[in-house]
Amino acid sequence: MALFGRKKKEETPPDMPPATGMYPDQGYADQGYGDYGQGYGQYPPEAYPPESYPQGQYPQGAPMAQQPPMAPPSSEPSKENVEEIAEAIVEEKWKEKEKEINKILEWKEEMTTKLTQLQQQMDDLKASFDSLHKGMLGKITEYDENLTNVGTEIKAMEKVFSKVLPSLTDSVNKLQRMSGPVKKK
């Protein structure tokens, strides 16, 4: 089962020798090394690594290192198992991240709701303040009109008193003179 729908190409495990012909059944048949009797004195380069001899020269007739042929391990079942395990791990991590993302989304929705409520309260407060401001301006205008009316009435009373006061003063003086002899008796 592929991890993301694609199947990887077969790769040789790193501990396996390349299939370039260390053994007769691994590729030397078409290069003249099918059976080691042909090409006497010549051995495949993998048998003796070049660093073991000066200047990359191989000695004639050097014995070939004998290694038992290794069959490549069956990698298909283990590869599928690895892919299944990897997918399970990815899915588990994805679910954890999905839970965290859902928590963040819930928090975002809650904050959006609270922000909307605060905005509505601010709008209501602003409307209330505006109506209070208009009411205060209305009252101040009314008080201003009342003070103007009171001022006008006081001026009217002053005019009346200025006209009436001299005659009232004369009348009081006359009454005082008349009441003076009555008191003496």
C-alpha positions as CSV (number, residue, x, y, z in Angstrom):
1,M,0.0,0.0,0.0
2,A,1.6,3.3,-1.1
3,L,1.9,6.2,1.2
4,F,0.3,8.8,-1.0
5,G,-1.0,6.7,-3.9
6,R,2.4,6.2,-5.6
7,K,4.5,3.2,-5.4
8,K,8.3,3.8,-5.1
9,K,10.6,2.0,-7.5
10,E,12.5,-1.0,-6.3
11,E,15.8,0.0,-4.6
12,T,18.6,-2.2,-3.6
13,P,19.1,-2.2,0.2
14,P,22.4,-0.4,1.1
15,D,23.9,-3.6,2.7
16,M,23.5,-5.6,-0.6
17,P,26.1,-5.7,-3.3
18,P,25.0,-4.2,-6.6
19,A,23.8,-6.7,-9.2
20,T,26.7,-6.0,-11.5
21,G,28.2,-9.4,-11.4
22,M,30.0,-10.7,-8.4
23,Y,28.4,-14.0,-9.0
24,P,27.7,-15.8,-12.2
25,D,23.9,-15.5,-11.8
26,Q,24.2,-11.8,-11.3
27,G,25.3,-10.4,-14.6
28,Y,28.7,-11.6,-15.8
29,A,27.2,-14.1,-18.2
30,D,26.8,-11.5,-20.9
31,Q,30.3,-10.0,-20.2
32,G,32.2,-13.2,-20.7
33,Y,32.4,-14.2,-17.1
34,G,29.5,-16.7,-17.2
35,D,31.6,-19.4,-15.9
36,Y,34.8,-18.6,-14.3
37,G,36.8,-20.9,-16.7
38,Q,36.4,-18.3,-19.4
39,G,38.7,-15.3,-19.3
40,Y,41.3,-17.1,-17.2
41,G,43.2,-14.7,-14.9
42,Q,40.6,-12.0,-14.9
43,Y,38.3,-11.4,-12.0
44,P,35.5,-9.0,-11.6
45,P,36.6,-5.7,-10.2
46,E,34.3,-6.0,-7.1
47,A,36.3,-9.1,-5.9
48,Y,39.3,-6.9,-5.1
49,P,38.6,-3.3,-4.5
50,P,41.0,-0.9,-6.3
51,E,42.2,0.7,-3.0
52,S,43.9,-2.5,-1.9
53,Y,46.3,-2.4,-4.8
54,P,48.6,0.4,-6.0
55,Q,47.4,2.4,-9.0
56,G,44.3,0.2,-9.4
57,Q,46.3,-2.7,-10.9
58,Y,45.0,-6.2,-10.0
59,P,47.5,-9.1,-9.8
60,Q,47.1,-11.8,-12.3
61,G,45.7,-15.0,-10.9
62,A,44.6,-13.5,-7.6
63,P,42.1,-15.7,-5.9
64,M,38.5,-14.4,-5.8
65,A,36.9,-13.8,-2.5
66,Q,34.3,-16.4,-1.9
67,Q,31.1,-15.1,-0.5
68,P,27.9,-17.1,-0.3
69,P,25.3,-15.9,-2.6
70,M,22.8,-13.8,-0.8
71,A,19.2,-13.7,-1.9
72,P,17.7,-10.3,-1.6
73,P,15.3,-10.3,1.3
74,S,11.6,-10.2,0.5
75,S,11.1,-6.4,0.8
76,E,7.5,-6.2,-0.4
77,P,5.7,-7.4,2.8
78,S,8.0,-5.3,5.1
79,K,7.7,-2.3,2.8
80,E,3.9,-2.5,3.0
81,N,4.1,-2.9,6.7
82,V,6.4,0.2,6.9
83,E,4.0,2.1,4.7
84,E,1.0,1.1,6.8
85,I,2.8,2.0,10.0
86,A,3.9,5.4,8.5
87,E,0.3,6.0,7.4
88,A,-1.0,5.1,10.8
89,I,1.5,7.5,12.5
90,V,0.7,10.3,10.0
91,E,-3.1,9.7,10.6
92,E,-2.6,9.8,14.4
93,K,-0.6,13.0,14.3
94,W,-3.1,14.5,11.8
95,K,-5.9,13.7,14.3
96,E,-4.0,15.3,17.1
97,K,-3.4,18.4,15.0
98,E,-7.0,18.4,13.8
99,K,-8.1,18.4,17.5
100,E,-5.8,21.4,18.2
101,I,-7.1,23.2,15.1
102,N,-10.7,22.5,16.2
103,K,-10.0,24.0,19.6
104,I,-8.5,27.1,17.9
105,L,-11.6,27.3,15.6
106,E,-13.9,27.0,18.6
107,W,-11.9,29.7,20.4
108,K,-12.1,31.9,17.3
109,E,-15.9,31.5,17.1
110,E,-16.2,32.3,20.8
111,M,-14.1,35.4,20.5
112,T,-16.0,36.4,17.3
113,T,-19.3,36.1,19.2
114,K,-17.9,38.0,22.2
115,L,-16.5,40.7,19.9
116,T,-19.8,41.0,18.1
117,Q,-21.5,41.4,21.5
118,L,-19.0,44.0,22.5
119,Q,-19.5,45.8,19.3
120,Q,-23.3,45.8,19.7
121,Q,-22.9,47.1,23.3
122,M,-20.6,49.9,22.0
123,D,-23.2,50.8,19.4
124,D,-25.9,50.8,22.0
125,L,-23.8,52.9,24.3
126,K,-23.0,55.3,21.5
127,A,-26.7,55.6,20.6
128,S,-27.6,56.1,24.3
129,F,-24.8,58.8,24.6
130,D,-26.1,60.5,21.5
131,S,-29.7,60.6,22.8
132,L,-28.4,61.8,26.2
133,H,-26.4,64.5,24.4
134,K,-29.4,65.6,22.4
135,G,-31.5,65.6,25.5
136,M,-28.9,67.7,27.4
137,L,-28.7,70.2,24.5
138,G,-32.5,70.4,24.4
139,K,-32.6,71.1,28.1
140,I,-29.9,73.7,27.9
141,T,-31.7,75.4,25.0
142,E,-34.9,75.4,27.1
143,Y,-33.1,76.8,30.1
144,D,-31.5,79.5,27.9
145,E,-35.0,80.4,26.6
146,N,-36.4,80.5,30.1
147,L,-33.5,82.7,31.3
148,T,-34.1,85.0,28.4
149,N,-37.8,85.2,29.3
150,V,-37.0,85.8,33.0
151,G,-34.6,88.6,32.0
152,T,-37.2,90.2,29.8
153,E,-39.8,90.0,32.6
154,I,-37.3,91.6,35.0
155,K,-36.7,94.4,32.6
156,A,-40.4,94.8,32.2
157,M,-40.8,95.0,36.0
158,E,-38.0,97.5,36.2
159,K,-39.8,99.7,33.7
160,V,-43.1,99.3,35.6
161,F,-41.3,100.1,38.9
162,S,-39.5,103.1,37.4
163,K,-42.9,104.5,36.4
164,V,-44.8,103.5,39.5
165,L,-42.1,104.1,42.1
166,P,-42.2,107.9,42.1
167,S,-46.0,108.0,42.5
168,L,-45.8,105.3,45.1
169,T,-43.2,107.3,47.0
170,D,-45.4,110.4,46.8
171,S,-48.4,108.4,48.1
172,V,-46.3,107.0,51.0
173,N,-45.1,110.4,52.0
174,K,-48.6,111.8,51.9
175,L,-49.9,109.0,54.1
176,Q,-47.1,109.6,56.5
177,R,-48.0,113.2,56.8
178,M,-51.6,112.4,57.3
179,S,-51.0,109.7,59.8
180,G,-48.6,111.9,61.8
181,P,-51.3,114.2,63.4
182,V,-53.7,111.3,64.0
183,K,-51.0,109.6,66.1
184,K,-50.5,112.7,68.2
185,K,-54.0,112.8,69.4
